[in-house]
Amino acid sequence: MHGPGPQSRFPVILLLLLCFVATPALGAGGSGVILGQLQLPASPSATRVSALDSLAAEVKQRTSIAAESRSRTLHPTAGELFEFPVLFLPGDDLLPESTFDEQTALSHWLKAGGALVIDWQGGGARLEQFRANAEQFLARLLPGSSLERIPRGSVVYRSFYRLHYASGRLRLVDDLYGVMVDGRYAVIVCFNDLLSAVERDKSGEFSFDVAPGGQTQREDAVRLLVNLVVYALCLDYKDDKVHLEYLKSRRNWRLPDE
Protein backbone atom coordinates (compact mmCIF):
# COMPACT_ATOMS: atom_id res chain seq x y z
CA MET A 1 0.00 0.00 0.00
CA HIS A 2 1.13 3.55 -0.53
CA GLY A 3 1.89 5.29 2.76
CA PRO A 4 0.44 8.63 3.85
CA GLY A 5 2.41 11.86 3.76
CA PRO A 6 5.28 12.50 6.16
CA GLN A 7 3.09 14.41 8.60
CA SER A 8 0.66 11.52 9.05
CA ARG A 9 2.76 8.46 8.20
CA PHE A 10 1.95 5.48 10.40
CA PRO A 11 4.57 3.69 12.43
CA VAL A 12 5.24 0.51 10.49
CA ILE A 13 7.25 -2.68 10.50
CA LEU A 14 9.62 -3.00 7.58
CA LEU A 15 9.91 -6.65 6.62
CA LEU A 16 13.36 -6.52 5.08
CA LEU A 17 13.48 -8.51 1.85
CA LEU A 18 10.15 -10.01 2.94
CA CYS A 19 12.02 -12.23 5.39
CA PHE A 20 10.07 -10.91 8.38
CA VAL A 21 13.09 -9.20 9.85
CA ALA A 22 11.13 -6.47 11.58
CA THR A 23 12.26 -3.14 12.94
CA PRO A 24 10.28 -1.82 15.91
CA ALA A 25 7.24 0.28 15.10
CA LEU A 26 6.64 3.19 17.38
CA GLY A 27 3.44 3.09 19.36
CA ALA A 28 1.76 5.99 21.11
CA GLY A 29 4.26 7.32 23.63
CA GLY A 30 6.58 4.31 23.50
CA SER A 31 9.22 2.48 21.55
CA GLY A 32 7.15 -0.53 20.49
CA VAL A 33 3.86 -1.42 18.87
CA ILE A 34 0.83 -0.78 21.04
CA LEU A 35 -2.42 -2.47 20.11
CA GLY A 36 -5.67 -0.56 20.44
CA GLN A 37 -9.36 -1.30 20.81
CA LEU A 38 -11.65 1.00 18.89
CA GLN A 39 -14.34 2.08 21.34
CA LEU A 40 -17.44 3.42 19.65
CA PRO A 41 -19.07 5.90 22.06
CA ALA A 42 -22.57 4.50 21.51
CA SER A 43 -21.46 0.87 21.83
CA PRO A 44 -21.96 -1.13 25.05
CA SER A 45 -19.13 -3.52 24.15
CA ALA A 46 -16.86 -4.45 27.02
CA THR A 47 -13.23 -3.43 27.06
CA ARG A 48 -10.95 -6.24 25.84
CA VAL A 49 -7.64 -4.56 26.61
CA SER A 50 -6.44 -7.59 28.60
CA ALA A 51 -6.97 -9.78 25.52
CA LEU A 52 -4.96 -7.33 23.42
CA ASP A 53 -2.18 -7.39 26.02
CA SER A 54 -2.16 -11.20 25.78
CA LEU A 55 -1.93 -10.89 22.00
CA ALA A 56 0.92 -8.38 22.27
CA ALA A 57 2.84 -10.85 24.42
CA GLU A 58 2.32 -13.59 21.83
CA VAL A 59 3.43 -11.30 18.99
CA LYS A 60 6.56 -10.29 20.88
CA GLN A 61 7.43 -13.90 21.76
CA ARG A 62 6.78 -15.36 18.32
CA THR A 63 8.09 -12.61 16.01
CA SER A 64 10.72 -9.91 15.99
CA ILE A 65 8.06 -7.23 16.45
CA ALA A 66 8.51 -5.16 19.60
CA ALA A 67 4.92 -5.31 20.83
CA GLU A 68 4.13 -3.82 24.23
CA SER A 69 1.51 -5.15 26.66
CA ARG A 70 -0.03 -1.78 27.44
CA SER A 71 -2.97 -1.79 25.07
CA ARG A 72 -5.66 0.85 25.36
CA THR A 73 -9.05 1.86 24.09
CA LEU A 74 -9.37 4.64 21.57
CA HIS A 75 -12.33 6.69 20.41
CA PRO A 76 -12.63 7.39 16.65
CA THR A 77 -12.01 11.11 17.08
CA ALA A 78 -9.05 10.75 19.45
CA GLY A 79 -6.08 12.87 18.54
CA GLU A 80 -3.78 9.83 18.78
CA LEU A 81 -5.73 7.82 16.20
CA PHE A 82 -3.03 8.17 13.57
CA GLU A 83 -0.41 6.80 15.96
CA PHE A 84 -2.11 3.38 15.85
CA PRO A 85 -1.58 1.35 12.66
CA VAL A 86 -4.01 -1.39 13.74
CA LEU A 87 -7.16 -1.32 15.87
CA PHE A 88 -9.47 -4.11 16.98
CA LEU A 89 -13.23 -3.70 17.23
CA PRO A 90 -14.63 -6.61 19.29
CA GLY A 91 -18.32 -6.87 20.05
CA ASP A 92 -21.23 -9.13 20.83
CA ASP A 93 -23.93 -6.70 19.72
CA LEU A 94 -24.76 -4.77 16.58
CA LEU A 95 -22.50 -1.86 15.68
CA PRO A 96 -24.12 1.49 16.46
CA GLU A 97 -24.50 4.34 14.02
CA SER A 98 -21.56 6.71 14.25
CA THR A 99 -21.62 10.47 14.10
CA PHE A 100 -20.41 12.29 11.01
CA ASP A 101 -17.18 13.29 12.76
CA GLU A 102 -16.50 9.71 13.84
CA GLN A 103 -17.15 8.35 10.35
CA THR A 104 -14.93 10.99 8.79
CA ALA A 105 -12.05 10.33 11.17
CA LEU A 106 -12.19 6.56 10.70
CA SER A 107 -12.51 6.91 6.93
CA HIS A 108 -9.41 9.11 6.76
CA TRP A 109 -7.51 6.73 9.02
CA LEU A 110 -8.38 3.68 6.91
CA LYS A 111 -7.51 5.43 3.65
CA ALA A 112 -4.21 6.62 5.12
CA GLY A 113 -3.14 3.06 5.89
CA GLY A 114 -4.90 2.03 9.09
CA ALA A 115 -6.14 -1.53 9.54
CA LEU A 116 -9.32 -2.38 11.43
CA VAL A 117 -10.01 -5.92 12.68
CA ILE A 118 -13.68 -6.51 13.56
CA ASP A 119 -14.08 -9.48 15.91
CA TRP A 120 -17.64 -10.80 16.31
CA GLN A 121 -18.06 -12.40 19.73
CA GLY A 122 -21.81 -12.90 19.80
CA GLY A 123 -22.04 -16.52 18.65
CA GLY A 124 -24.15 -17.97 15.89
CA ALA A 125 -27.68 -16.84 16.73
CA ARG A 126 -27.25 -13.26 15.47
CA LEU A 127 -24.32 -13.81 13.14
CA GLU A 128 -26.13 -13.04 9.88
CA GLN A 129 -27.78 -10.02 11.42
CA PHE A 130 -24.37 -8.77 12.51
CA ARG A 131 -22.89 -9.43 9.07
CA ALA A 132 -25.53 -7.21 7.46
CA ASN A 133 -25.04 -4.61 10.18
CA ALA A 134 -21.25 -4.62 9.65
CA GLU A 135 -21.71 -4.12 5.90
CA GLN A 136 -23.88 -1.06 6.58
CA PHE A 137 -21.38 0.28 9.10
CA LEU A 138 -18.48 -0.10 6.68
CA ALA A 139 -20.43 1.34 3.74
CA ARG A 140 -20.75 4.57 5.72
CA LEU A 141 -17.00 4.65 6.32
CA LEU A 142 -15.96 3.62 2.81
CA PRO A 143 -18.79 4.42 0.38
CA GLY A 144 -18.88 2.07 -2.58
CA SER A 145 -16.99 -0.65 -0.75
CA SER A 146 -18.26 -4.15 -0.12
CA LEU A 147 -17.46 -6.85 2.40
CA GLU A 148 -15.96 -9.76 0.47
CA ARG A 149 -14.61 -13.16 1.32
CA ILE A 150 -10.82 -13.10 1.61
CA PRO A 151 -9.38 -15.88 -0.59
CA ARG A 152 -7.44 -18.59 1.23
CA GLY A 153 -4.48 -17.80 -1.02
CA SER A 154 -4.28 -14.22 0.29
CA VAL A 155 -1.20 -13.03 2.14
CA VAL A 156 -3.46 -12.55 5.16
CA TYR A 157 -3.40 -16.31 5.70
CA ARG A 158 0.37 -16.58 5.36
CA SER A 159 1.94 -13.28 6.40
CA PHE A 160 3.79 -15.14 9.18
CA TYR A 161 2.20 -18.57 9.63
CA ARG A 162 0.69 -20.63 6.86
CA LEU A 163 -2.99 -21.08 7.73
CA HIS A 164 -5.89 -22.71 5.93
CA TYR A 165 -8.94 -21.38 7.73
CA ALA A 166 -10.12 -18.72 10.19
CA SER A 167 -10.11 -19.98 13.76
CA GLY A 168 -11.22 -18.43 17.05
CA ARG A 169 -12.79 -19.36 20.36
CA LEU A 170 -15.58 -20.79 18.22
CA ARG A 171 -15.50 -22.16 14.70
CA LEU A 172 -18.61 -20.71 13.09
CA VAL A 173 -17.27 -19.36 9.78
CA ASP A 174 -14.07 -20.75 8.27
CA ASP A 175 -13.46 -17.64 6.15
CA LEU A 176 -12.33 -14.12 6.88
CA TYR A 177 -14.08 -11.23 5.17
CA GLY A 178 -12.59 -7.89 4.27
CA VAL A 179 -12.80 -4.54 2.55
CA MET A 180 -10.01 -3.54 0.19
CA VAL A 181 -8.52 -0.05 0.00
CA ASP A 182 -5.77 0.61 -2.54
CA GLY A 183 -5.04 -3.06 -3.04
CA ARG A 184 -4.80 -4.15 0.60
CA TYR A 185 -7.36 -5.25 3.17
CA ALA A 186 -7.98 -2.20 5.34
CA VAL A 187 -10.81 -3.95 7.20
CA ILE A 188 -10.81 -7.63 8.18
CA VAL A 189 -13.81 -9.29 9.81
CA CYS A 190 -13.73 -12.56 11.75
CA PHE A 191 -16.92 -14.17 13.07
CA ASN A 192 -15.25 -16.64 15.47
CA ASP A 193 -14.40 -14.56 18.58
CA LEU A 194 -10.66 -14.40 18.02
CA LEU A 195 -9.59 -12.36 21.02
CA SER A 196 -11.23 -14.69 23.53
CA ALA A 197 -8.97 -17.49 22.28
CA VAL A 198 -5.82 -15.63 23.26
CA GLU A 199 -6.87 -13.85 26.46
CA ARG A 200 -5.19 -14.97 29.71
CA ASP A 201 -6.09 -14.23 33.31
CA LYS A 202 -3.74 -12.82 35.95
CA SER A 203 -2.39 -16.29 36.73
CA GLY A 204 -1.41 -16.79 33.09
CA GLU A 205 -4.12 -19.33 32.32
CA PHE A 206 -6.37 -18.96 29.31
CA SER A 207 -9.62 -17.25 30.26
CA PHE A 208 -11.99 -19.08 27.91
CA ASP A 209 -12.46 -22.59 26.63
CA VAL A 210 -12.18 -23.16 22.89
CA ALA A 211 -14.67 -25.35 21.01
CA PRO A 212 -14.93 -27.65 19.23
CA GLY A 213 -11.23 -28.08 18.46
CA GLY A 214 -9.61 -27.44 21.84
CA GLN A 215 -5.93 -26.51 22.04
CA THR A 216 -5.24 -27.11 18.35
CA GLN A 217 -7.98 -24.67 17.44
CA ARG A 218 -6.68 -22.19 20.02
CA GLU A 219 -3.19 -22.33 18.55
CA ASP A 220 -4.62 -21.73 15.08
CA ALA A 221 -6.50 -18.71 16.47
CA VAL A 222 -3.35 -17.28 18.07
CA ARG A 223 -1.45 -17.79 14.83
CA LEU A 224 -4.19 -16.04 12.89
CA LEU A 225 -4.05 -13.07 15.25
CA VAL A 226 -0.27 -12.89 14.80
CA ASN A 227 -0.77 -12.99 11.03
CA LEU A 228 -3.26 -10.13 11.21
CA VAL A 229 -0.89 -7.95 13.22
CA VAL A 230 2.02 -8.69 10.86
CA TYR A 231 -0.17 -7.99 7.83
CA ALA A 232 -1.39 -4.71 9.29
CA LEU A 233 2.12 -3.53 10.11
CA CYS A 234 3.67 -4.30 6.74
CA LEU A 235 4.80 -1.32 4.74
CA ASP A 236 3.64 -2.52 1.34
CA TYR A 237 1.27 -5.31 0.40
CA LYS A 238 0.21 -3.52 -2.80
CA ASP A 239 1.22 -6.54 -4.86
CA ASP A 240 0.25 -9.72 -3.02
CA LYS A 241 1.37 -11.82 -6.00
CA VAL A 242 5.01 -10.80 -5.62
CA HIS A 243 4.93 -11.68 -1.93
CA LEU A 244 3.27 -15.02 -2.51
CA GLU A 245 5.80 -15.98 -5.17
CA TYR A 246 8.55 -15.19 -2.66
CA LEU A 247 6.93 -17.28 0.06
CA LYS A 248 6.45 -20.21 -2.30
CA SER A 249 10.09 -20.11 -3.35
CA ARG A 250 11.38 -19.85 0.24
CA ARG A 251 9.12 -22.33 2.01
CA ASN A 252 7.90 -24.57 -0.77
CA TRP A 253 4.34 -23.41 -0.15
CA ARG A 254 1.50 -24.09 -2.51
CA LEU A 255 -1.66 -22.09 -2.99
CA PRO A 256 -5.07 -23.77 -2.81
CA ASP A 257 -5.94 -25.75 -5.96
CA GLU A 258 -2.38 -25.63 -7.29
C-alpha distance (Angstrom), angle and dihedral (degrees) to the residues before:
residue distance angle dihedral
M1 . . .
H2 3.76 . .
G3 3.80 111.8 .
P4 3.80 125.0 -127.4
G5 3.79 123.0 -103.6
P6 3.80 121.5 -70.0
Q7 3.80 93.1 -95.7
S8 3.80 93.6 57.2
R9 3.81 103.5 24.9
F10 3.79 112.7 142.7
P11 3.77 122.5 -124.3
V12 3.79 104.3 -103.6
I13 3.77 143.5 -178.6
L14 3.78 113.8 -118.0
L15 3.79 109.0 -146.9
L16 3.78 98.1 -153.8
L17 3.79 110.9 -136.7
L18 3.82 86.3 -14.1
C19 3.80 89.0 -76.8
F20 3.81 92.8 122.6
V21 3.78 93.0 -112.3
A22 3.78 95.1 151.1
T23 3.77 130.2 -162.5
P24 3.80 115.6 -150.3
A25 3.78 116.4 -88.5
L26 3.75 115.5 -141.9
G27 3.77 115.7 -117.0
A28 3.78 126.9 -162.9
G29 3.79 106.7 -59.3
G30 3.81 95.6 -14.6
S31 3.76 146.2 75.8
G32 3.81 98.4 -109.6
V33 3.77 141.2 51.3
I34 3.79 114.2 -72.0
L35 3.78 118.1 -162.5
G36 3.78 119.4 -140.3
Q37 3.78 138.4 -157.7
L38 3.77 115.2 -141.1
Q39 3.79 106.1 -131.9
L40 3.78 113.2 -160.8
P41 3.83 107.3 -152.3
A42 3.81 93.4 -134.7
S43 3.81 94.1 45.9
P44 3.82 122.1 100.5
S45 3.82 91.8 -156.6
A46 3.77 114.9 138.4
T47 3.77 121.3 -114.8
R48 3.81 111.9 -97.5
V49 3.80 97.6 -173.3
S50 3.82 91.7 127.3
A51 3.81 89.5 57.3
L52 3.80 90.2 50.8
D53 3.80 90.0 49.9
S54 3.81 88.6 52.8
L55 3.80 88.9 50.5
A56 3.81 91.7 48.8
A57 3.79 89.5 54.1
E58 3.81 90.9 51.5
V59 3.82 91.9 48.1
K60 3.79 91.5 50.0
Q61 3.81 93.0 47.4
R62 3.79 96.7 44.9
T63 3.82 102.4 37.8
S64 3.77 138.9 30.2
I65 3.81 90.9 -106.2
A66 3.80 113.5 120.5
A67 3.80 97.8 -132.8
E68 3.79 118.2 174.0
S69 3.81 125.3 -146.2
R70 3.78 95.8 -133.6
S71 3.77 100.7 96.9
R72 3.78 120.4 169.0
T73 3.76 143.7 -171.5
L74 3.76 120.0 -103.4
H75 3.79 132.1 -164.9
P76 3.83 117.3 -138.0
T77 3.80 93.2 -112.8
A78 3.81 95.8 45.7
G79 3.76 113.9 132.4
E80 3.82 90.5 -129.4
L81 3.81 93.8 57.6
F82 3.78 93.3 108.1
E83 3.80 91.4 53.6
F84 3.82 89.8 67.6
P85 3.82 115.9 74.8
V86 3.82 93.1 -174.0
L87 3.80 132.4 31.4
F88 3.79 130.9 -178.1
L89 3.79 122.9 -142.8
P90 3.83 108.3 -164.7
G91 3.78 121.2 178.9
D92 3.77 147.1 153.3
D93 3.80 96.0 -158.5
L94 3.78 136.5 55.5
L95 3.78 117.3 -71.2
P96 3.80 111.9 -104.2
E97 3.77 125.1 -127.3
S98 3.78 110.9 -92.2
T99 3.77 127.6 -139.7
F100 3.78 120.5 -106.1
D101 3.81 91.3 -104.8
E102 3.81 91.9 51.1
Q103 3.80 92.7 48.4
T104 3.79 91.7 47.8
A105 3.79 93.6 49.6
L106 3.80 93.8 48.1
S107 3.79 92.1 45.0
H108 3.80 91.8 53.1
W109 3.80 91.0 46.3
L110 3.81 93.2 51.2
K111 3.80 93.2 46.3
A112 3.81 90.5 48.2
G113 3.80 91.7 57.2
G114 3.79 107.0 -79.8
A115 3.80 120.3 143.6
L116 3.80 122.8 -145.2
V117 3.82 121.3 -163.0
I118 3.82 113.0 -162.9
D119 3.81 111.4 -159.3
W120 3.82 115.8 -166.2
Q121 3.80 110.1 -151.9
G122 3.78 100.5 169.8
G123 3.80 100.4 96.0
G124 3.77 128.6 -128.5
A125 3.80 104.0 -54.2
R126 3.81 95.8 77.7
L127 3.78 99.0 21.4
E128 3.81 97.5 114.0
Q129 3.78 91.1 44.4
F130 3.79 89.3 52.7
R131 3.80 91.9 47.2
A132 3.81 90.7 56.4
N133 3.80 90.3 44.1
A134 3.83 91.5 51.0
E135 3.81 91.0 50.8
Q136 3.81 89.9 53.7
F137 3.80 91.5 46.7
L138 3.80 92.4 50.9
A139 3.81 93.7 43.9
R140 3.80 88.0 61.3
L141 3.80 90.9 51.6
L142 3.80 96.7 42.3
P143 3.82 109.3 22.4
G144 3.78 112.8 -150.3
S145 3.79 93.2 22.3
S146 3.78 125.4 121.3
L147 3.78 134.5 -157.0
E148 3.80 106.7 -115.3
R149 3.77 136.0 179.4
I150 3.80 111.2 -97.0
P151 3.83 108.4 -128.4
R152 3.80 115.9 -117.7
G153 3.80 88.1 -123.4
S154 3.82 91.9 61.3
V155 3.79 120.1 117.2
V156 3.80 86.7 -116.9
Y157 3.80 88.7 76.7
R158 3.80 94.1 47.8
S159 3.80 108.9 27.5
F160 3.81 88.9 118.9
Y161 3.81 108.7 -14.8
R162 3.77 125.1 33.4
L163 3.81 106.6 -118.3
H164 3.78 133.0 176.3
Y165 3.78 103.7 -164.3
A166 3.81 143.5 13.5
S167 3.79 111.9 -92.9
G168 3.80 132.7 -176.2
R169 3.79 141.0 145.1
L170 3.79 84.5 -55.5
R171 3.77 130.3 27.4
L172 3.80 103.9 -137.2
V173 3.81 102.4 132.2
D174 3.80 120.9 23.2
D175 3.81 93.4 -158.4
L176 3.77 134.5 73.1
Y177 3.78 119.2 -137.5
G178 3.76 127.0 -150.6
V179 3.78 151.0 171.8
M180 3.78 118.5 -127.0
V181 3.80 124.1 -139.2
D182 3.80 118.4 -178.8
G183 3.78 93.6 -17.1
R184 3.81 99.4 -48.3
Y185 3.79 133.7 85.8
A186 3.79 105.3 -100.1
V187 3.81 91.7 173.3
I188 3.81 124.8 38.0
V189 3.80 122.2 -175.3
C190 3.80 125.3 -161.3
F191 3.81 121.5 -175.3
N192 3.82 97.3 -165.5
D193 3.83 104.7 80.0
L194 3.79 97.1 -106.9
L195 3.79 100.6 180.0
S196 3.80 94.1 54.9
A197 3.81 88.8 60.6
V198 3.80 92.7 60.7
E199 3.81 102.5 35.6
R200 3.82 117.1 113.2
D201 3.79 130.4 -167.1
K202 3.80 125.9 -127.1
S203 3.80 91.4 -84.2
G204 3.80 90.9 56.2
E205 3.79 95.8 -108.4
F206 3.78 121.3 129.8
S207 3.79 110.8 -95.1
F208 3.81 99.2 -145.2
D209 3.77 137.5 39.2
V210 3.79 117.8 -119.1
A211 3.81 121.6 -135.8
P212 2.93 144.1 -125.3
G213 3.80 97.3 -9.0
G214 3.80 102.4 40.3
Q215 3.80 120.0 -160.3
T216 3.80 95.0 -7.6
Q217 3.78 89.9 56.1
R218 3.81 90.6 45.7
E219 3.79 91.5 53.2
D220 3.80 90.1 49.9
A221 3.81 88.9 51.3
V222 3.81 92.5 50.6
R223 3.79 90.3 48.3
L224 3.79 90.7 50.3
L225 3.80 90.9 51.7
V226 3.81 89.9 50.6
N227 3.80 89.3 50.1
L228 3.80 91.0 51.5
V229 3.79 92.6 51.6
V230 3.81 92.3 47.2
Y231 3.80 91.2 47.4
A232 3.80 92.1 49.3
L233 3.79 93.1 49.4
C234 3.79 97.0 48.5
L235 3.76 115.8 113.5
D236 3.79 97.9 -139.6
Y237 3.79 130.4 15.0
K238 3.82 92.0 151.0
D239 3.79 90.2 123.8
D240 3.80 109.7 39.2
K241 3.81 90.5 175.0
V242 3.80 93.2 65.1
H243 3.79 91.0 50.2
L244 3.77 93.8 47.3
E245 3.80 92.1 50.2
Y246 3.80 88.1 53.0
L247 3.80 92.9 49.7
K248 3.79 91.9 48.3
S249 3.79 91.8 51.4
R250 3.82 93.8 46.8
R251 3.79 101.1 41.8
N252 3.78 103.6 21.4
W253 3.79 90.1 -116.6
R254 3.75 123.4 167.5
L255 3.78 128.1 -153.5
P256 3.80 120.7 -127.7
D257 3.81 113.3 -76.7
E258 3.80 93.5 13.5
